[in-house]
């Protein structure tokens, strides 16, 4: 394949031009590297390389103006705005910046297309007047201000440009307009021939310069368009070049170079639909793996063109490991770097007006990967312990002093991160710069392993210094919010450029970076509507119809530009892979691009349509299984000697593998801050409150007066226990306040039920509270001791019957404490775990000779205090609503329970029965 650049160089050599007298002007800077390579290949001699400029650089030289970047232009425009706007209509810089950049872009567009500004702004002002014509005699103050703003646009434009010219600066549009003014002087002082290569859509200023140079025989223009597109008046690819051919006077008597014939030649095109970005990325990785084999490891003639720049980071992680040489033409967006998310967290933390910081923001910053290198080993341990303290004590909001006292070994880091910025932009920038300096110093100790991190840090260092320089000259940016807005604006346009060998290996680039370059193998991703092309976006103050009338580009022209770039990639290629997202997305579109549809309708090439289906292993999920080795049996014996609690046994019934993790391996759940009071905390508060209330009356028969006295103390008692169990957590507002009130209501409602019971001539005598029980059980098949442990919430005598009571803060219903068949007792956790617990308490107390059957055992559910508020265990003679229920627990009942318990214990210790996960 002979590239377009190679064809141009060969043509010039054939004409025997003197390359010292030539200036090459290309659409972008990147193509210049490939041009130099081609010159060195075809000119088999030593020579001085000719001047090679991008279009922007050429017009920048022609204008003799220094380029002003977006942020600096914004500050200069605000100065102009302050001088020209009535004081009662001036907006803060923060509000101004939200719309001013859009207006500056319109100024640039007007200048690039050499439009007389009054044609635009007078028109806009007249439109707004017409829109509000009915209000002429009764305009509100806001309407008057609104209309006066549109009338001032022409003044803003003129003064903004004048201010830039006074400082010998210019935005891109102003540079193009000034270039036209300087063209005559430039031609008089420069005798070189200008070679324009590979342009497509020109703005008006470019058209004027190109034509003037060509007419004066000072330029040669090499277009790159295929006859198939050029001759088809309906095809957008040739839209601009057909127009230049027809309208430029130069082409009335000169040939149009060049119209080639490459597109219709045989090509292998595969259109591949993939699921989301990840599907496309994985498919690209697979294609590259195949191409690497086919091309014997040489991918220098292969390009990956990304329709969506956000695909760059994941694509770098999906390139096969054996591909060593990669050149990335597009920059990595600065917002994609991990340190970017760190500073976003930091800015968000300091935007709060409170003197205390939210614990999640603190932990996220302390644990962020970007600053890990700033911790010594001991500081890292201290940091982890500090975070553990936050979780243990439920500290939701933390002040600076607490952080300093908790992180003694990281004082400098704590000061940089958490000392108050006092809502001052200058303080914020100084702290950020200091952080980066600290980070750079720590990374430099092992420089070779952290080259990319150091490069990223340096980029942010320059960014913050640029912001510092700008705000030091102006007093518009004073608070953190405005600074953060500017920071994010800069982040959008800044990239980290990769350095490598640009002419060697696989090329990865964006669509615009592919201009003028040709590859035999092309992989294009993100070919969806809304991405390629971008679709009907109208980010402008200038209405669509006004743009058309004044010859400004609209989305139609922008679509034609992308059509040219897309088809040009295919023009000389031999093998093409086009990937698109098969999943519709409301925000960014999901259907295949119109370019794909056009390819299919043209029916010129043999196109293979494919759908990429991810390879998935259809393995049946295996349940976790742990065999009982001799050492595991030994651990179980130790556990048996320590004692099984009713909850641990029901945990085994629910899921043996959970029992293994929690009881055998002793793995605890990760402790986290309870932002909202957890169920177990609520239960602890209620249990402890009732224990304190009833403890003075153990051994006594309750009286109504006792309960009334308890009711008076509910608020204070619940508050006291909440403070203890919720530690430093805040329960004065939000959900926690509601839960606090619920706890008081639960205790109050329960005491009311107790009072009603006593007033109904029933008696209650408290025997024991929070009774600890430990018993040894004899199982003949086992030659080692097995113990049961437990705590019984309450033992009392109700009338003449001894009762065992278990408190539950959650909801329990009567059916949860009923059983028909004894063999079911250990079979279903959900149905029978409550019955199993009650019977275990009864069995242990009977073994210790603390009770003598018959007795009853029941649950008091604080969420279900309806009717008979004690839900008694009962044995039913059959299923259904008409079964007879026996609530008395007898010796016979406990014998049946013990048989079930014995079977359960034997199963736990049976070496041939593995711990097997139950499906949930």
Steps between C-alpha positions, in 0.01 A plus 500: 500500500630842404385767743369840400803668660728270298315596181543872574874464573552292185317764292717781639822305444392429143452877452854545634395758757749648742375389843691786664260738328185321616270540799271206563170584668310200635167458684678392819844481658509118519493452122827697482690208656376265230585759233858527630530121496378486141739774393793309653394180321455653156781758506798273512737773617579729789288815502354764727139420578255757365273704724199292600215678678154413612222724373459663843873566531512649149213739567647582841824612327307684232298692760808584713283454810578288803241231562282556805354186662138456605546584869710813441248614238224454758679727750566767236139485385381547861707819526327627187162387633546690828580824320209481255220360718282718726584433865153373584530236225850369572522131582762332716789333319352163591170578326673681214727204419198270461400675173800712395705215354211421266491862385878507448464193279246692293744793472765256375262353243399844373866600455610173338227543239569874458139594574419865557405479873221755471320266257482242776451703817258757360298212362501323841397817681215555252379142548486546878313828458245330276465214748401755764314750281175451690675617817617834359259700711517283810848356524621373835840599633635152420371520141667837452832364631468194281449704183780741588739203535437399138552859383839508677637187325649700211668731753636202693638354178671818380655587836610142569684475169648848542630409845664183363659689209633763738691224682609342171291192582225319320263210526493271199229696322676833544825348374325387182339842445831681561678257267289635213597855589870404505492285186626767262799582719576131549507435125736790450749368754476123434588344166456136589249269336223379729392139466155443652446128551187302587255770601124455477265745676649851501370801686461824306838639609676185382316517169616858444864423580510176298347666195718811519820298525389267221399785268838666550670172418641484851324181602412153388198329654470123525151382587429140579160386379383188323314523171216291642419773754597800289272409212206405723325831572291340774795367700617721788863386473557718194279787615773760563741398225225506234414851617863620474535343155189675375532841666868583527616717205838328514350173378351660191843470341689257725468131569357370826766285670411226578200283435614143561340161446571286807171460680332259258796259499462168680487526878431259780248679725354353818225684686487368855232573755617469862338552838585840646851647511642200680385268222666718235823521701519124546429448129779741404737303723402178320543661155846631591600157623405350162662783301822460698523137388401574139755782466781313681500750782517811279204731567659819362234508228212450743301776669237492773278807461282577802170673435467561875808631684378339824594164351872582512573388857319165476648429155851536643415227751365268229790504256667155484819486707716391206436829315801702615499808276198724539465864405213702643429805288209628707566638849368333812233735643623638830162425658569127446811499724456371856649815657214691333241315710712569810489878449129486419443330837718763669313794342163348587610454862602864533186641341304416813425793729517279811813478714457123508560261211289200403677176595457336156677792330783481755546124457486531119779759508717317754470174303538652152760322287644833382652575845592153626869581447475783757458252790784335684436145625421618850282784365308248289431287809393809693269606215332158490451503879353850479249390235415201720436738789263704282305184411493362854376823658255591220665841449310651210646852500859579597677829562859598422622465859374143522689417180822657630478311829421172326768519229810616687746347251336665198476858625627662178256300290213576739580871487509501120181298466276619780610839632231752416526675163276773645319511166804674344616400154861602571518279810352209308757530220792530742388184680452310174842605371663403831329160482637438151851601608479254791371234265775561245769476770363171631470347152850611403656264756416215262478699179518222241193325641293820513579680175135521393386618846772765505397616152136523612597693813708745295205564267281590797779713643506710180119514494475636856782746438321626190187555708706670771656735245160590355324571828797696637445754219126521562276505803203328335573150625488520876302201625544124470188442291612736224854359506364147477293599197810640329701193596241271339494722189877469465479127559274459196757639259824372657654170396810301584693441181678169464856493376623208296613407152221651291592321179538153645247238603126513557337842468216602736329829420181699496303575184641853455856374557458263205491787247742456211615157623443170320518143634443162342324362808251728675293428811236765573300488824196689627333525160158588642261786442574775751869410505610467138354732382419699814148592388292815534691690765444875512725659762467858390317827564448533127178335377509238226332715235733795571799271453369382165434854379852614592686195371600367840533122540215303654474138607449404132846629406652340810343166405650537152844559654476176699369318193815608314730383780318166534500414131853626451616242754343236275628653176840327471450234769489131409359361822246692710329416827209724598367455853182640648302467819195276462333626818278805459586786734258787544773754577766427237305300246524132435407424144773437242632815334357614167848436360446128556160518330653684204769235460239229497271682255789585262566128457842570347701284734456152634396586855486241775250589771581343835380520859758451772371271770718492811641161582337387819568182685164347571627333812238401748580685818643254743395533860786565737610188681746449784610150596546421867866421539649371825618851592153641427340239727747607769387864455137387528576318824649818644188685388282235669691543824459875477130442441243528221248781531143462367576763233815317382304175463222672305773665292617149408144403411470809280829447317780265617765694308414820691531306825844386385614855415364673809545237773786279385714757315373781723462738204309810603314744279690815411420768751365813336350824618132466581371813331154363563453313828529126429240245612735339754571841657127565533456153657783560748348832610158343562644194680717712730223748575260225605771323702565822694126554555420149625823420689387660830192275499666160453340256743204730545149500365448796272247768584336760280687775687833341404411517130374856528832607651681329213289684244607835647865411446475371141639812327806539721581127509478451126709815442768379742530159334496648152800714598680188622429262212510754216820645643586831330231463236245780458135411561365853538375528140399310189436125494689446824266735686207300361658172617567656841133595525402150383709346782318716755167407344582127509589513872200720580254274313643189667467650848142600420427135411657388825287753688183382326587142594535589869180703494321196357568315827791296364817467701860521386793409719852563367731204566811598298623746237775448241563161659826341381473123456768241423431126496684189398311254282577131481504348154612133519642500146747777588800445728550866583292756689243721325364810667211734430519868595234765494346806658129491580347846482238441769356228721175574683189340644183603324211422734610147602702410188875544464593679175815542299496825303721600206491865379508573127519856360403370154162370391402146607160340446328209675564260212875554550487318838287201402594148393310192383769237442802475728727382218449842333650689792852512353401499133383854425660807655231743390208295637642342813806691625296697758345177634846340515639793701214496753530125550877528539454752783241275664723194463808673650305637798347157561842332481626748759195422713398867494152415373262207520255428215228559409589856401440738209752686282422791275626796306409862554527675163517874552382545143196283560348586838145422396251308713679235706840658469691187607529264201518159672670197348240239414485146368223454243334167428467581129548772240224750432293751686292250700788317664516451875790682664682398813707783650627300798861385484520164679770239562376327188540824300859538616577135416383558143710817487807316633469233230506773234787679675700178524459431128611856422811478719594161355468641150730789588766257622451236230824493293314365198252792495668805348415859577298572186358836396124512478342666196319818593 
